[in-house]
Amino acid sequence: MRTLNLLAATAFATALSVSSAFALTVGFSQIGSESGWRAAETSVTKLEAQKRGIDLKFADAQQKQENQIKAVRSFIAQGVDAILIAPVVATGWDAVLKEAKEAEIPVILLDRTVDAPEDLYLTAVTSDTVFEGKVAGDWLVKEVGDKPCNIVELQGTTGSSPAINRKKGFDEAIAGHDNLKIIRSQTGDFTRTKGKEVMESFIKAEGGGKNICALYAHNDDMAVGAIQAIKEAGLKPGKDILVVSVDAVPDIFQAFVAGEANATVELTPNMAGPAFDALDAYLKDKKEPAKWIQTESKLYTPADDPQKVYDEKKGLGY
Amino acid sequence: MAVPTIVRERTPQIIVLAVILVLNAIISPGFFSIEIQNERLYGSLIDVLNRGAPVTLLAIGMTLVIATKGIDLSVGAVMAIVGAVAASLITSGYSLPATLAGALFVGLACGLWNGALVALLDIQPIIATLILMVAGRGIAQLITEGVILTFNDKPELIFVGSGSFLSLPMPVIIWIVVAILAILVVRRSALGLLIEAIGVNRRASTLSGVNSRVILLAVYAVSGLCAATAGVIAAADIKGADANNAGLWLEMDAILAVVIGGTSLLGGRFSLVGSLMGAMIIQSLNTGILLAGFPPEFNLIIKAAIILIILIVQSPASQAAMANVRANRQAVAIKSESREHAAR
């Protein structure tokens, strides 16, 4: 039945020479809605599906892998044309991915990858978190030029892969520029409260903040908290202390508008767009995509009309 | 003579706090310096008082609950719920008094829910409050609709978190006032005694005429109110309600503060002053670790090691050993004295 549907759909699409795969049914197993970014990813995925006329079946796993596996099995039983999974953990996927493969349903991983043989899924669409750190570091290197610059760093949750990778990428970018030096680095757990508290201690420990030239925060929320700490210490964030962070959530654009932050690297919530494009090419032309599709890590600065970006992003459920 | 008694009873806590503060000053030479900036006191010591506000407030409620042989695991989640309520009320145009009243009412309701499960249905406190601990963050997320609900344009609510009064940050003023109120109420009336009686033996105190149900309901309600106050402060501090992270794991810090403060988890005798000092010890430790500049991987290990040392020093076994040493010394002194007498 599924193959018939698919054939019919493909034939129809080819006949009309429409660029998008028409009347596709795609199942999407989302992790949950633990963060604003996750909520935005869900709404962007729904928007992208709507734009292409794809019938999206959405399942929220509430942070549980067993719910995701159940959802994938039910997608297989319903005979969908493709399955998107944003996997909550990396392991334990082999069995259910094999079932999907036997049913000849292509699986695309979003945002995170899994520890399973590569032939069990079509492709993975993720961001390169090392590269995000590098983009942030490159911006700062360019911004300060030859001037000496002491950097304080707010790390993400200790041991988490985005924290490790965003640190690594940033370190790579500033390596070889002896005028840039990370003088303090501490975890802010990716939260505003801790970002603010840790920044307060950085300022106290570094001569009232006079030794600090720039702040690098592994996410925008910590940067937003730190900006408040900088202001309460009587300094001007964005001028006395440069602020660069990662994620591009709406609130950092408000800080741009107020002149209190200087740059952010976007972790795009649009993982589904490239995934649907790859799926389209695969179903229509049997074109196997690469096993890894890297999303763009776009750098935003206050020069990018922050008010407009804020208004666009605000509606996405961040 | 009230003050010297408190000092004598809280000697271990005073010594620990002093040692940690001195260590902090060694790590960061400017630790004790306090200056006026933007018309408010500014310095690391002020940070300790200010950042310690949520745990201090939670510890006040937690002390009373623990004194009745109970425990309240839900306080962190109640902080998240109340922060969400406060943020959504103020952003939908309510005035500050209405927002605060609404927030405190929700905290009170959460406390009464816990109290009802414990006092009326006789569910064990750890399980009864676990329900709200687990469900609370979900409730908070429903209120904020999964986003960090910000109120950057509401200076009146932000003032509660980062404003200042008499040059002191508002959170410090709030926790000191709440602490004084709580101490006066439980120690200037028989209430403290009745709470201790329930903790020692609920059945016996009920039989001797203590209305244990009402008192149990009341202590959980107070814990809810304290958590609500902490929740409003936490939200006002970052100008937004973060349902996922507000008050996360703070119930554990609050319980730890009570235990370091010398109140037993078995209920009975309690000390609010001890718990306040416990909260300050934990916060001084946190601030010291941040100032020290160790790699973050060591944060929790250092904290755990120091707390282990504090608990070992306070443990009944080492207290007994120390008492033994003291008694021996006295005995030796008396012996040598009597020998001198005999020699004469």
Interface residues (C-beta under 8 A of the other chain):
Chain A: S33 E34 S35 G36 A39 Q155 T158 G159 R184 S185 Q186 T187 D189 T191 R192 T193 K196 E197 V198 E200 S201 F202 K204 A205 D221 V224 G225 Q228 E232 A233 G234 D251 Q254 G317 Y318
Chain B: S28 G30 Q37 N38 Y42 G43 S44 D47 R51 Q141 E145 G146 V147 I148 T150 N152 S162 A234 D237 I238 K239 G240 D242 N244 N245 A246 L248 T287 L290 L291 G293 P295 P296 E297 N299
